[in-house]
């Protein structure tokens, strides 16, 4: 099995096999700060996933 999680590192992902069931879960958090023309824009997005 091959799984891609762009932008995540191995420490952000947990893999578990129990009773022949594979579970992949993790959490993504993204922070962006941009300053221009005297304004500061800050965005945060986050979320958990499980498959």
C-alpha positions as CSV (number, residue, x, y, z in Angstrom):
1,X,0.0,0.0,0.0
2,X,1.2,3.5,-0.8
3,X,-0.3,6.6,0.7
4,X,0.6,10.3,0.0
5,X,0.0,13.0,2.5
6,X,1.5,16.2,1.0
7,X,2.8,18.7,3.5
8,X,2.8,16.2,6.4
9,X,5.8,14.6,8.1
10,X,5.9,11.1,9.5
11,X,5.4,12.5,13.0
12,X,2.0,13.9,12.0
13,X,0.6,10.5,10.9
14,X,-0.3,7.4,13.0
15,X,-0.7,4.0,11.5
16,X,-2.4,1.1,13.4
17,X,-3.4,-2.4,12.6
18,X,-5.8,-4.1,14.9
19,X,-7.9,-7.2,14.2
20,X,-6.8,-7.1,10.5
21,X,-8.0,-3.5,10.2
22,X,-5.6,-0.8,9.0
23,X,-6.2,2.7,10.4
24,X,-4.4,5.8,9.2
25,X,-5.0,9.0,11.1
26,X,-3.4,12.3,11.6
27,X,-3.8,16.0,11.9
28,X,-2.9,18.8,9.6
29,X,-2.2,22.4,10.6
30,X,-1.2,25.1,8.3
31,X,-0.3,28.7,9.3
32,X,0.3,31.5,6.7
33,X,1.3,35.1,7.6
34,X,1.8,37.7,4.9
35,X,2.5,41.3,5.4
36,X,2.3,43.9,2.6
37,X,1.3,47.6,2.3
38,X,1.0,47.9,6.1
39,X,-1.5,45.1,6.4
40,X,-0.9,41.7,8.0
41,X,-2.9,38.7,6.7
42,X,-2.9,35.6,8.9
43,X,-4.6,32.3,7.9
44,X,-4.8,29.1,9.9
45,X,-6.4,25.9,8.7
46,X,-6.4,22.6,10.6
47,X,-8.2,19.4,10.7
48,X,-8.1,15.7,11.7
49,X,-8.5,12.8,9.4
50,X,-8.9,9.1,9.7
51,X,-9.1,6.5,7.1
